Amino acid sequence: MLGLIAVAVAMPLSHFLMGLACFLLFLNWLFEWNWEEKRRLASQNREGIWFSLFYLIYAIGLVNVTDWGAAGKEMLSKLPFLLAPLIILTSKQLKDKQLQLIFSSFILATLAGCLLNFIYAKTHEIGNFREMSRFIDHIRFGLCVVLSIVFCIHYWIHPSVRFIPYKHIYPIISILLLLYLFYSQTLSGIFILIAITLCYIVYLIVNQNNTKLKWTAGGLVGLFFIASASYIAYISYDYFHVKDAEPDRTALTASGHPYTFDDNSIIENGHYIDHYVCKSELQTAWNMRSDSVYDELISATLIRYLNSTGSRKDSAAVMQLSEEDIHNIENKTANVYYVQGNIRRALYETFFGISLYKKHGIVNESSLLERLELWHASWNIIQDHWFLGVGIGQQRAALDQQLTKQHSPLIVKEKLRTCHNQFLTYWLTAGIIPLLYFCLLLFFPFVSMSKRITFVYFALMLMLFLSMLAEDTLDAQTGRMLFTIFVPLLLFNKTAEH
């Protein structure tokens, strides 16, 4: 119990503690020395052995290995796939109250991480909201927040909750976690939470005998989709629709200087970025307002920032900027909406990246386009190594070579040289057999073990599946722990009601 609680607490807070807790779990399991009992428990949970076997199937990728140092390091990092399900399957089954203690520890640790991250963001200068996550990367932390919300709702409404005096704390915690999720602009987590919520509503509709209630709930779901689509359509129209009249190319600034007009400019916030620009006035005015050196980056940022406010790019506009605006530009914030923590900011960043790609073929200003570039490169490699992959530990070098071959601008981005898709990563690394086996692990419980499937388990698997479409979720330590610890706990504890 202490080992599992330590793992649960460490997932959102500490890579080191995760590794230490897993090692202690293994030592505890080893020194129990009740091998006959472990064999009996394993025989009663044969489906669970399939999870541990994935490690051995994945080892097929060692066939093509030439760099055994990198391969050994990766196989060592993936040992939880072999040991964690085996430890849980062959240990004493946990009761619902014990599982609640483990998952509540996870909830409280995630909440503590949210509070500490929020305090850090309020007391330090951060370049973007990704820097808020101080313990693990923001995407995996977002998954922890989403799962914690699911657990909170479950323990709030589930009739088997034992800690009755504390039952109504769960919805309060879930609200705090939800506020953090939106404040931190973790879009992947927000979309996954929306998907889980919609699935839960559909589940309630299907299991509801009241026809009138079914139609009402179905109508609300439909209204949600219509409202969401309308909101995105409005933001898209507001961004791309040109709000300016035909430019007056003879216009002068208030100081009598001419503007320049670049008809090859892209549209941002409804205005052409390179229309009505007087660069000589911008530099003079900037030097009066800021101590920062006026270089090319500041110039481009200033022009975009003024454009996003609907202003012309001249000295008068610079002098009208607030001190907060100047501070934003000094921090390389190029759009007035980028300082707002909402969906519009994320969509505007994506729109700008798409516009750059369409106009100039630039992909490294949009995470979506960067992923498309990486998926394309990965697929090109897979076509030549579809059966056995390129070899464990060699996938990064293979992707580097392919990006170089394609003259991709992403080759300079060190942190992006992964597939950003778990399924492509397994296929690229170890071939088609481990990929198919992994897909089997994800879906076979819904067929062969349907009576053990609860909505909490479904939510966890849906969360992991959706995140794996755009991230190498299980290549990160927190992602591996969520899969190798929480999935067996929820699926193979027959005495529990989760």
C-alpha atoms as one frame of an Amber mdcrd trajectory, in Angstrom:
protein
   0.000   0.000   0.000   2.780   2.434   0.876   4.530   1.654  -2.396   1.369
   2.177  -4.455   0.521   5.398  -2.607   4.077   6.642  -3.220   3.722   5.902
  -6.942   0.349   7.680  -7.039   1.757  10.757  -5.268   4.861  10.804  -7.475
   3.060  10.649 -10.844   2.252  14.385 -11.001   5.165  15.552  -8.848   8.455
  13.666  -9.133  10.244  11.437 -11.640  12.761  10.422  -8.997  10.106   9.385
  -6.486   8.305   7.386  -9.192  11.428   5.370  -9.889  12.181   4.876  -6.189
   8.590   3.817  -5.386   8.573   1.300  -8.238  11.869  -0.160  -7.036  10.472
  -0.530  -3.491   7.338  -2.201  -4.895   9.535  -4.724  -6.688  11.633  -5.418
  -3.574   8.497  -5.896  -1.474   7.075  -8.295  -4.070  10.347 -10.200  -4.281
  10.887 -10.599  -0.537   7.348 -11.837   0.072   8.722 -15.112  -1.333   5.242
 -16.718  -1.596   5.763 -18.076  -5.066   3.053 -20.717  -4.901   0.487 -18.072
  -3.964   1.734 -15.817  -6.737   1.423 -18.676  -9.246  -2.165 -19.293  -8.101
  -3.101 -15.638  -8.417  -1.489 -15.443 -11.861  -3.517 -18.450 -13.033  -6.701
 -16.668 -11.928  -5.794 -13.519 -13.909  -4.394 -14.946 -17.110  -5.673 -12.001
 -19.142  -3.442  -9.763 -17.043  -0.335 -11.708 -18.077  -0.946 -10.380 -21.576
  -0.004  -6.900 -20.347   3.349  -8.135 -19.044   4.003 -10.063 -22.266   4.010
  -6.803 -24.224   7.524  -6.150 -22.934   8.725  -9.415 -24.487   6.862  -8.783
 -27.740   8.343  -5.295 -27.931  11.802  -6.880 -27.603  11.398  -8.033 -31.226
  12.765  -4.583 -31.988  16.171  -5.731 -30.742  16.678  -7.701 -33.954  17.917
  -4.645 -35.888  19.875  -3.053 -33.050  23.432  -1.843 -33.622  23.559   0.665
 -30.755  23.176  -1.682 -27.771  23.824   1.080 -25.264  20.761   3.045 -26.398
  18.705  -0.147 -26.723  19.608  -1.285 -23.207  18.700   2.106 -21.770  15.294
   2.046 -23.454  14.511  -1.534 -22.437  15.417  -0.641 -18.850  13.071   2.362
 -18.917  10.270   0.101 -20.146  10.645  -2.516 -17.396   7.396  -1.287 -15.736
   5.516  -2.831 -18.673   6.837  -6.232 -17.572   6.963  -5.904 -13.787   4.161
  -3.539 -12.715   1.201  -5.611 -14.038   2.870  -8.804 -12.773   3.333  -7.354
  -9.273  -0.280  -6.209  -9.076  -1.691  -9.461 -10.482   0.249 -11.729  -8.120
  -0.222  -9.663  -4.957  -3.113  -9.607  -2.529  -6.175  -8.087  -4.144  -7.088
  -4.613  -2.885 -10.497  -3.656  -1.592 -12.437  -0.635  -2.731 -11.481   1.390
   0.355  -7.794   0.737  -0.283  -8.114   1.781  -3.919  -9.876   4.935  -2.807
  -6.944   5.752  -0.532  -4.479   5.274  -3.412  -6.480   7.320  -5.911  -7.285
  10.028  -3.345  -3.551  10.368  -2.723  -3.128  10.844  -6.468  -5.875  13.507
  -6.464  -4.316  15.439  -3.565  -0.834  15.265  -5.114  -2.211  16.614  -8.397
  -4.042  19.388  -6.565  -0.843  20.288  -4.702   1.005  20.409  -8.024  -1.672
  22.720  -9.459  -1.413  25.111  -6.528   2.397  25.185  -6.623   2.394  25.710
 -10.401  -0.139  28.521 -10.076   1.893  30.246  -7.356   5.035  29.942  -9.497
   3.262  31.472 -12.513   2.074  34.399 -10.413   5.466  35.080  -8.839   7.788
  34.517 -11.821   8.098  35.660 -15.414   7.151  32.808 -17.739   7.501  32.843
 -21.510   4.439  30.663 -22.071   2.024  28.572 -20.061   4.029  25.387 -20.695
   6.585  26.699 -18.219   3.963  26.622 -15.458   4.412  22.882 -14.960   7.414
  22.703 -12.635   7.492  18.981 -11.871   6.654  17.043 -15.054   5.904  18.192
 -18.608   2.657  20.132 -18.987   0.925  17.604 -21.254   1.392  14.656 -18.893
   0.488  16.889 -15.937  -2.679  17.821 -17.813  -3.525  14.107 -18.057  -3.103
  13.809 -14.289  -5.481  16.743 -13.809  -8.101  15.210 -16.120  -7.897  11.803
 -14.429  -8.094  13.415 -10.989 -11.309  15.181 -12.035 -12.739  11.827 -13.168
 -11.826  10.226  -9.825 -13.351  13.179  -7.917 -16.670  12.910  -9.752 -16.662
   9.140  -9.272 -16.115   9.352  -5.519 -18.684  12.109  -5.215 -21.517  10.121
  -6.814 -20.435   6.518  -6.135 -22.514   4.839  -3.409 -19.612   2.760  -2.079
 -17.503   5.737  -0.898 -16.333   4.952   2.626 -15.044   8.333   3.760 -18.523
   9.853   4.009 -17.554  13.026   6.019 -15.140  13.979   3.258 -17.344  12.978
   0.320 -18.372  16.531  -0.587 -14.767  17.718  -0.730 -14.397  15.898  -4.055
 -16.587  18.287  -6.134 -14.729  21.282  -4.646 -11.397  19.739  -5.638 -12.712
  18.930  -9.112 -13.718  22.589  -9.626 -10.249  23.780  -8.560  -8.624  21.283
 -10.926 -10.918  22.364 -13.756 -10.050  26.019 -13.200  -6.335  25.164 -13.348
  -6.830  23.176 -16.557  -8.320  26.205 -18.302  -5.930  28.692 -16.710  -2.888
  26.693 -17.837  -4.341  26.441 -21.366  -3.695  22.696 -21.556  -5.743  22.245
 -24.718  -5.118  18.523 -25.030  -6.414  17.995 -21.497  -9.444  20.221 -22.106
 -10.420  18.373 -25.285  -9.928  14.980 -23.625 -12.089  16.030 -20.667 -14.808
  17.213 -23.067 -14.642  13.863 -24.899 -14.960  11.932 -21.619 -17.895  14.117
 -20.522 -19.734  13.587 -23.797 -19.165   9.826 -23.616 -20.522   9.806 -20.069
 -23.633  11.704 -21.155 -24.174   9.234 -24.002 -23.708   6.387 -21.500 -26.384
   7.881 -19.248 -28.719   8.372 -22.205 -28.340   4.772 -23.368 -28.982   3.423
 -19.870 -31.959   5.716 -19.221 -35.469   4.272 -19.546 -37.194   7.666 -19.576
 -37.716   8.522 -23.247 -38.361  12.205 -22.525 -35.144  12.444 -20.535 -33.232
  10.728 -23.335 -34.446  13.300 -25.867 -33.636  16.147 -23.480 -30.115  14.889
 -22.826 -29.570  14.181 -26.513 -30.741  17.696 -27.348 -28.289  19.184 -24.843
 -25.431  17.223 -26.430 -26.507  18.470 -29.839 -26.669  22.055 -28.579 -23.160
  21.683 -27.161 -21.785  20.643 -30.551 -23.665  23.456 -32.309 -22.457  26.032
 -29.771 -18.863  24.780 -29.989 -18.894  24.784 -33.797 -20.469  28.260 -33.834
 -17.853  29.612 -31.416 -14.961  28.226 -33.469 -16.565  29.508 -36.679 -16.953
  32.978 -35.148 -13.325  33.073 -33.989 -12.137  31.853 -37.402 -14.197  34.501
 -39.205 -12.972  37.211 -36.838  -9.355  36.180 -37.485  -9.358  35.752 -41.278
 -12.043  38.226 -42.407 -10.366  41.446 -43.563 -11.729  44.358 -41.540  -9.819
  47.097 -43.355 -11.071  48.995 -46.367  -8.968  49.195 -49.521  -5.606  50.580
 -48.333  -4.797  54.202 -49.053  -1.279  53.869 -50.396  -0.760  57.631 -50.401
  -1.523  57.942 -46.674   1.078  59.531 -44.388   1.760  59.138 -40.688   0.934
  61.926 -38.249   4.584  62.991 -38.596   4.332  63.137 -42.381   6.194  59.918
 -43.256   4.919  57.443 -45.874   3.732  53.932 -45.050   4.886  50.776 -46.804
   2.509  48.058 -48.035   3.480  44.442 -48.678   0.718  42.746 -50.648   2.287
  39.356 -49.924   1.468  39.838 -46.244  -0.650  37.387 -44.277  -3.801  38.274
 -42.336  -3.850  38.228 -38.528  -6.777  39.389 -36.381  -8.501  40.626 -39.540
  -5.669  42.931 -40.645  -2.769  42.575 -43.078   0.366  42.489 -40.933   2.577
  44.382 -43.381   0.133  47.110 -44.364   0.539  50.643 -43.008   4.091  50.114
 -41.704   6.586  52.906 -41.048   9.697  51.150 -39.753  11.771  54.300 -39.190
   9.143  55.681 -36.803   8.760  52.342 -35.052  12.445  52.218 -34.106  12.525
  55.798 -32.874   9.361  55.412 -30.810  10.447  52.061 -29.402  13.743  53.478
 -28.157  11.736  56.120 -26.315   9.424  53.576 -24.679  11.774  50.686 -23.879
  15.356  49.924 -22.888  15.303  46.690 -24.927  17.466  46.698 -28.053  15.408
  47.204 -31.202  16.486  44.194 -33.274  14.728  42.208 -35.997  12.845  40.041
 -33.497  11.526  43.031 -31.539  10.617  44.750 -34.818   8.596  41.768 -36.060
   6.941  41.317 -32.660   6.049  45.004 -32.390   4.521  45.071 -35.882   2.396
  42.000 -35.190   1.332  43.261 -31.770   0.208  46.625 -33.157  -1.544  44.827
 -36.009  -3.455  42.624 -33.544  -4.878  45.756 -31.900  -6.042  47.132 -35.264
  -3.540  50.014 -35.128  -1.297  51.314 -37.886   2.398  50.629 -37.352   3.805
  54.068 -36.661   5.187  56.138 -33.790   1.764  57.377 -32.673   0.565  53.801
 -32.167   3.702  52.875 -30.191   3.316  55.887 -27.906  -0.286  54.878 -27.170
   0.733  51.412 -25.955   0.390  50.786 -22.227   3.302  49.739 -20.037   1.794
  46.252 -19.973   1.781  46.192 -23.785   5.451  47.203 -23.877   6.254  44.501
 -21.331   4.416  41.902 -23.457   6.362  42.868 -26.570   9.662  42.737 -24.655
   8.688  39.161 -23.704   8.209  38.344 -27.420   4.398  38.210 -27.185   3.310
  39.007 -30.729  -0.472  39.202 -30.354  -2.597  40.971 -27.775  -4.737  37.837
 -27.455  -1.719  35.704 -26.581  -1.718  37.070 -23.030  -5.264  35.827 -22.443
  -5.802  32.356 -20.998  -8.579  31.131 -23.264  -9.358  28.989 -26.281  -9.082
  31.985 -28.613  -5.367  32.293 -27.897  -4.671  28.675 -28.835  -6.766  28.930
 -31.999  -5.066  32.194 -33.012  -1.635  30.608 -32.616  -2.765  27.686 -34.789
  -4.276  30.015 -37.407  -1.053  32.029 -37.600   0.980  28.856 -38.080  -1.355
  27.644 -40.831  -1.181  31.025 -42.558   2.639  30.966 -42.511   2.620  27.452
 -43.947   0.212  28.326 -46.764   2.076  31.506 -47.675   5.726  30.578 -47.070
   5.832  26.828 -46.360   6.938  27.403 -42.736   5.884  24.596 -40.336   7.681
  25.411 -37.078   5.217  28.072 -35.894   2.386  25.602 -35.263   2.445  22.491
 -33.084  -0.205  20.932 -35.354   1.865  21.452 -38.497   5.002  20.271 -36.696
   3.216  17.029 -35.841   2.046  16.588 -39.428   5.655  17.028 -40.577   6.869
  14.458 -38.030   4.130  11.981 -38.945   5.017  12.325 -42.617   8.704  11.705
 -41.890   7.860   8.730 -39.646   5.624   7.212 -42.296   8.369   7.522 -44.904
  10.698   5.538 -42.614   8.042   2.931 -41.809   7.495   2.202 -45.490  11.064
   0.877 -45.650  11.036  -0.822 -42.211   7.385  -1.812 -41.738   7.976  -5.349
 -40.464  10.819  -5.114 -37.907  11.227  -1.358 -37.475  14.557   0.463 -37.291
  15.524  -1.045 -33.936  14.996  -0.148 -30.297  16.939   2.956 -29.291  17.584
   3.933 -32.914  14.269   5.587 -33.777  15.471   9.085 -32.899  18.554   8.816
 -35.130  16.391   7.446 -37.965  13.970  10.359 -37.612  16.893  12.821 -37.571
  18.199  11.361 -40.816  14.772  11.481 -42.470  14.139  15.088 -41.425  17.558
  16.032 -42.799  16.775  14.185 -46.021  13.494  16.111 -46.324  15.298  19.417
 -45.567  12.816  19.911 -42.752  13.138  23.027 -40.548  12.322  20.810 -37.554
  15.832  19.356 -37.567  16.949  22.323 -35.446  14.323  21.602 -32.769  15.949
  19.139 -30.407  12.842  18.328 -28.348  10.652  17.622 -31.370  12.561  14.675
 -32.780   9.986  12.104 -31.702   7.013  10.827 -33.675   4.465  12.523 -31.401
   2.193   9.542 -31.979   2.582   6.459 -29.792   1.355   4.057 -32.453   3.747
   5.378 -35.092   6.575   5.267 -32.534   6.047   1.570 -31.750   5.726   0.711
 -35.439   8.804   2.725 -36.394  10.844   1.281 -33.520   9.898  -2.392 -33.299
   7.752  -3.185 -36.318   4.210  -4.273 -37.038   3.942  -7.179 -34.553   4.449
  -5.132 -31.340   2.106  -2.465 -32.737  -0.701  -4.961 -33.360  -0.152  -6.561
 -29.960  -0.306  -3.168 -28.267  -3.584  -2.349 -30.034  -4.906  -5.722 -28.831
  -4.035  -4.765 -25.240  -6.021  -1.570 -25.560  -9.193  -3.137 -26.921  -9.415
  -6.786 -25.843 -10.625  -6.034 -22.271 -13.749  -4.395 -23.712 -14.593  -7.711
 -25.398 -13.266 -10.503 -23.172 -13.610  -8.717 -19.804 -16.640  -6.500 -20.395
 -18.126  -7.215 -16.939 -15.110  -5.613 -15.270 -15.250  -2.458 -17.383 -16.387
   0.570 -15.389 -16.661   4.149 -16.544 -13.551   5.126 -14.590 -11.556   2.486
 -16.479 -13.152   3.567 -19.760 -12.271   7.212 -19.030  -8.649   6.290 -18.273
  -8.276   4.276 -21.478 -10.026   6.947 -23.574  -7.718   9.580 -22.078  -4.599
   7.529 -22.847  -5.799   6.613 -26.349  -6.593  10.202 -27.345  -3.318  11.504
 -25.916  -1.366   8.795 -27.762  -2.720  10.062 -31.077  -0.717  13.288 -30.705
   1.988  12.383 -28.171   4.438   9.615 -27.283   2.527   9.328 -24.015   4.004
   6.030 -22.821   7.569   7.089 -23.576   7.295   9.504 -20.650   7.589   8.112
 -17.127   4.240   9.464 -15.915   2.467   8.043 -18.966   4.018   4.626 -18.367
   2.930   4.656 -14.723  -0.629   5.622 -15.611  -0.786   2.674 -18.003   1.143
   0.029 -16.092  -0.109   0.809 -12.550  -3.588   2.301 -12.793  -4.882   0.092
 -15.624  -4.162  -3.200 -13.772  -5.484  -1.731 -10.497  -8.786  -0.824 -12.121
  -9.108  -3.902 -14.305  -7.865  -6.853 -12.281  -8.962  -6.128  -8.719 -11.985
  -8.399  -8.606 -12.860  -7.430  -5.032 -13.086  -3.738  -5.927 -16.107  -1.916
  -7.332 -14.324   0.685  -9.474
